[in-house]
């Protein structure tokens, strides 16, 4: 049996006020409309819900049962209305984000602090994408929002994933202290032809960038060491095993025994995007997190 919520609301008002006229006035209906709705309700439940007497109308046993249930429904609906209002206005809810290590070690702390300041009642879950690609976490719905990155020559592409630009992460040259080029205001790639290079492991996009820029400058880079991560890369540069390039965010925290130099504009920055699953609705908390990230990046980077 399906119940019409409007009819339940009218019956509850009649039971509380003891009069169809009073209920009509309270609910802004005409008395005839209220009477018609009660006839239809009685037809729906196949038994009278009201009976008339000299002082007005009263609920039948069936009507009393319906009103009790209707009041419970109204309480639930008021609670639902409050819950939805809190969700819409970002006073409750949750959102999950997948981040890659260099963003997590640099920008993310500022994002978390600002998000908690603005939305203290929202649960924020952070997942590292070191163990699983961000696109996989999105596809499995383990996260609502993910951060991905690329270089212009190898753009990030994943079916069903929608990206929005967030920031550019400048590519810099990393030298050991005392290197002959350490005091140069800017270093051109042609000047690095004789260097031994420290790069990220095979297939990493930053390694690919070194090889592309070297080819453009007319030489083949001599790869000396492959590093597992950026802290290891910094340590190897500091120890004099070679030079390297990397995104600026990857140098947080930065060692004091390396030198960071600017490169020409021809060396592209790393591009960082927010990524979402195509067709998946964004919750208010999700949109709020995206706005906080944009604000933090605009103010600090």
C-alpha positions as CSV (number, residue, x, y, z in Angstrom):
1,X,0.0,0.0,0.0
2,X,1.3,3.4,-1.0
3,X,0.6,6.5,1.2
4,X,0.2,10.0,0.0
5,X,2.3,12.2,2.3
6,X,0.0,15.2,1.8
7,X,-3.0,13.2,3.0
8,X,-1.1,12.0,6.0
9,X,-0.2,15.6,6.8
10,X,-3.8,16.7,6.6
11,X,-5.0,13.8,8.8
12,X,-2.4,14.6,11.4
13,X,-3.5,18.2,11.5
14,X,-7.2,17.2,11.8
15,X,-6.4,14.8,14.6
16,X,-4.4,17.5,16.5
17,X,-6.9,20.3,15.9
18,X,-10.1,18.3,16.1
19,X,-11.5,20.1,13.1
20,X,-11.2,19.8,9.3
21,X,-11.9,23.6,9.0
22,X,-9.0,24.4,11.4
23,X,-6.8,22.0,9.6
24,X,-7.7,23.6,6.3
25,X,-6.8,27.1,7.7
26,X,-3.5,25.9,9.1
27,X,-2.4,24.2,5.9
28,X,-3.8,26.8,3.6
29,X,-6.4,24.5,1.9
30,X,-10.1,25.0,1.3
31,X,-12.4,22.9,3.5
32,X,-13.7,21.1,0.5
33,X,-10.2,20.1,-0.6
34,X,-9.5,18.7,2.8
35,X,-12.7,16.8,2.8
36,X,-11.9,15.3,-0.7
37,X,-8.4,14.3,0.5
38,X,-9.8,12.5,3.5
39,X,-12.2,10.6,1.3
40,X,-9.4,9.5,-0.9
41,X,-7.3,8.5,2.1
42,X,-10.2,6.4,3.5
43,X,-10.5,4.8,0.0
44,X,-6.7,4.1,0.0
45,X,-6.7,2.3,3.3
46,X,-10.2,0.7,2.7
47,X,-11.6,1.9,6.1
48,X,-12.8,5.2,7.6
49,X,-10.2,7.4,9.2
50,X,-12.6,10.0,10.7
51,X,-16.0,10.1,12.2
52,X,-18.2,13.1,12.7
53,X,-19.9,14.1,16.0
54,X,-21.6,17.2,17.3
55,X,-18.4,18.8,18.3
56,X,-16.5,18.2,15.1
57,X,-14.6,15.2,13.9
58,X,-12.4,12.6,15.6
59,X,-10.0,9.9,14.4
60,X,-11.2,6.3,14.1
61,X,-8.9,3.6,15.4
62,X,-7.4,3.3,11.9
63,X,-7.0,7.1,11.8
64,X,-5.2,7.1,15.1
65,X,-2.8,4.4,13.9
66,X,-2.1,6.4,10.7
67,X,-1.5,9.6,12.6
68,X,1.0,7.9,14.9
69,X,2.9,6.7,11.9
70,X,2.5,10.0,10.1
71,X,4.1,11.8,13.0
72,X,7.0,9.4,13.0
73,X,7.4,10.1,9.2
74,X,7.3,13.8,9.8
75,X,10.0,13.5,12.4
76,X,12.1,11.5,10.0
77,X,11.5,14.0,7.2
78,X,12.5,16.9,9.4
79,X,15.7,15.0,10.3
80,X,16.3,14.3,6.6
81,X,15.7,18.0,5.8
82,X,18.3,19.0,8.4
83,X,20.7,16.4,7.1
84,X,20.3,17.5,3.5
85,X,20.7,21.1,4.6
86,X,23.9,20.3,6.4
87,X,25.2,18.4,3.4
88,X,24.4,21.2,0.9
89,X,25.9,23.8,3.2
90,X,29.0,21.6,3.9
91,X,28.3,21.2,7.6
92,X,28.5,17.4,7.5
93,X,29.6,14.7,5.0
94,X,32.9,13.3,3.8
95,X,35.2,13.5,0.9
96,X,38.2,11.4,-0.1
97,X,41.2,12.5,-2.2
98,X,44.0,10.6,-3.8
99,X,47.4,12.4,-3.8
100,X,50.9,11.7,-5.2
101,X,53.9,11.9,-2.8
102,X,55.5,15.2,-3.9
103,X,52.1,17.0,-3.6
104,X,51.4,15.3,-0.3
105,X,54.8,16.5,1.1
106,X,54.4,20.1,-0.1
107,X,51.0,21.6,-0.8
108,X,48.7,19.1,0.9
109,X,49.4,20.2,4.5
110,X,48.4,23.8,3.6
111,X,45.2,22.4,1.9
112,X,44.3,20.3,4.9
113,X,44.7,23.1,7.4
114,X,42.6,25.5,5.3
115,X,39.9,22.9,4.7
116,X,39.6,22.1,8.4
117,X,39.5,25.8,9.2
118,X,36.6,26.3,6.8
119,X,34.8,23.0,7.2
120,X,35.6,21.5,10.6
121,X,32.8,19.0,10.5
122,X,33.6,17.3,7.2
123,X,35.5,14.1,7.3
124,X,38.5,14.2,4.8
125,X,40.2,11.0,3.8
126,X,43.6,11.0,2.1
127,X,44.8,8.1,0.0
128,X,48.4,7.9,-1.3
129,X,48.6,7.1,-5.0
130,X,52.1,5.7,-4.6
131,X,50.7,2.1,-4.4
132,X,47.9,2.6,-7.0
133,X,47.5,5.0,-9.8
134,X,45.1,7.8,-9.2
135,X,42.9,6.8,-12.1
136,X,42.5,3.3,-10.6
137,X,41.5,4.8,-7.3
138,X,38.9,6.9,-9.1
139,X,37.6,4.0,-11.2
140,X,37.2,1.8,-8.1
141,X,35.5,4.7,-6.3
142,X,38.0,4.5,-3.5
143,X,38.4,8.3,-3.8
144,X,36.1,11.1,-4.9
145,X,38.9,13.4,-6.2
146,X,42.5,12.7,-7.3
147,X,45.5,14.6,-8.3
148,X,47.4,13.6,-11.4
149,X,50.3,15.2,-13.3
150,X,52.0,15.1,-16.7
151,X,54.3,17.0,-19.0
152,X,53.0,18.5,-22.3
153,X,54.8,15.9,-24.5
154,X,53.0,13.1,-22.6
155,X,49.6,14.3,-21.5
156,X,47.6,12.3,-19.0
157,X,44.9,10.4,-20.7
158,X,42.5,7.9,-19.1
159,X,39.1,6.9,-20.4
160,X,36.2,8.1,-18.2
161,X,38.4,10.6,-16.3
162,X,37.8,14.3,-16.4
163,X,40.7,16.6,-15.5
164,X,40.9,20.3,-14.5
165,X,44.2,22.3,-14.4
166,X,45.3,23.1,-10.8
167,X,48.9,24.4,-11.0
168,X,52.2,24.4,-12.9
169,X,55.2,23.0,-11.1
170,X,58.4,24.6,-12.4
171,X,61.2,22.3,-13.6
172,X,64.6,23.1,-12.0
173,X,68.2,22.0,-12.3
174,X,69.7,20.4,-9.2
175,X,73.5,20.6,-8.7
176,X,75.9,19.7,-5.9
177,X,77.4,22.6,-3.9
178,X,80.6,23.7,-5.6
179,X,79.6,22.7,-9.1
180,X,81.1,25.0,-11.8
181,X,77.6,26.2,-12.8
182,X,76.4,26.8,-9.3
183,X,76.7,30.6,-9.6
184,X,75.3,30.9,-13.1
185,X,72.0,32.9,-13.1
186,X,70.4,30.4,-15.5
187,X,71.7,27.3,-17.1
188,X,71.0,26.2,-20.6
189,X,70.7,22.6,-21.4
190,X,73.6,22.8,-23.9
191,X,75.9,23.5,-21.0
192,X,75.1,20.1,-19.5
193,X,76.3,17.9,-22.3
194,X,79.3,16.5,-20.3
195,X,77.4,15.8,-17.1
196,X,76.5,12.5,-15.5
197,X,72.7,12.4,-14.9
198,X,70.8,11.2,-11.9
199,X,67.3,10.3,-13.1
200,X,64.2,8.6,-11.8
201,X,63.8,4.9,-12.6
202,X,62.8,3.6,-16.0
203,X,59.5,4.9,-17.5
204,X,59.3,7.9,-15.1
205,X,58.1,10.9,-17.0
206,X,60.9,13.1,-15.5
207,X,63.5,10.7,-17.0
208,X,61.8,11.0,-20.4
209,X,62.0,14.8,-20.0
210,X,65.7,14.7,-19.5
211,X,66.2,12.6,-22.6
212,X,64.0,14.8,-24.7
213,X,65.6,18.1,-23.6
214,X,69.1,16.6,-24.2
215,X,68.2,15.5,-27.7
216,X,66.9,19.0,-28.4
217,X,70.2,20.4,-27.1
218,X,72.1,18.1,-29.4
219,X,73.4,15.4,-27.1
220,X,72.5,12.1,-25.5
221,X,72.5,12.2,-21.7
222,X,74.9,9.9,-19.8
223,X,72.8,8.3,-17.2
224,X,74.8,7.6,-14.1
225,X,72.3,6.6,-11.4
226,X,68.6,5.8,-11.3
227,X,66.9,7.0,-8.1
228,X,63.8,5.5,-6.6
229,X,62.4,8.8,-5.3
230,X,63.2,12.5,-5.0
231,X,64.8,12.4,-1.5
232,X,67.2,9.8,-2.8
233,X,67.8,11.9,-5.9
234,X,68.7,14.9,-3.8
235,X,71.1,12.8,-1.7
236,X,72.9,11.4,-4.8
237,X,73.3,14.9,-6.3
238,X,74.6,16.2,-2.9
239,X,77.2,13.3,-2.9
240,X,78.4,14.4,-6.3
241,X,77.2,11.4,-8.4
242,X,75.7,13.8,-11.0
243,X,73.2,16.5,-11.8
244,X,69.4,16.2,-12.2
245,X,66.3,18.1,-13.1
246,X,63.0,17.7,-11.1
247,X,59.8,19.6,-10.3
248,X,60.2,22.3,-7.7
249,X,57.7,20.7,-5.4
250,X,59.8,17.6,-5.3
251,X,62.5,19.5,-3.4
252,X,60.4,19.8,-0.2
253,X,62.1,19.5,2.2
254,X,65.2,20.7,0.4
255,X,68.7,19.7,1.5
256,X,71.2,22.5,2.2
257,X,74.0,20.8,0.3
258,X,72.5,21.1,-3.1
259,X,72.0,24.1,-5.4
260,X,68.8,24.7,-7.4
261,X,69.0,26.6,-10.6
262,X,66.5,28.0,-13.0
263,X,66.2,26.6,-16.5
264,X,65.1,28.3,-19.7
265,X,61.4,28.6,-20.5
266,X,61.9,25.9,-23.2
267,X,62.1,23.3,-20.3
268,X,58.4,22.7,-19.6
269,X,56.9,22.6,-16.1
270,X,55.1,19.7,-14.7
271,X,51.3,20.2,-15.0
272,X,49.1,19.2,-12.0
273,X,45.4,18.5,-12.5
274,X,42.5,17.5,-10.3
275,X,40.7,14.4,-11.7
276,X,37.2,13.1,-11.2
277,X,35.3,10.2,-12.6
278,X,33.2,11.2,-15.6
279,X,29.5,11.2,-14.9
280,X,29.9,10.9,-11.1
281,X,28.1,13.7,-9.3
282,X,30.2,16.0,-7.2
283,X,29.0,16.4,-3.6
284,X,29.1,19.8,-1.9
285,X,32.1,18.6,0.2
286,X,33.8,17.5,-3.0
287,X,33.3,20.9,-4.6
288,X,34.4,22.6,-1.4
289,X,37.7,20.7,-1.3
290,X,38.4,21.6,-4.9
291,X,37.8,25.3,-4.2
292,X,40.1,25.2,-1.2
293,X,42.9,23.6,-3.2
294,X,42.5,26.3,-5.9
295,X,42.6,29.0,-3.3
296,X,45.7,27.6,-1.5
297,X,47.6,27.3,-4.8
298,X,46.6,30.8,-5.9
299,X,47.8,32.3,-2.6
300,X,51.0,30.3,-2.0
301,X,52.3,29.0,-5.3
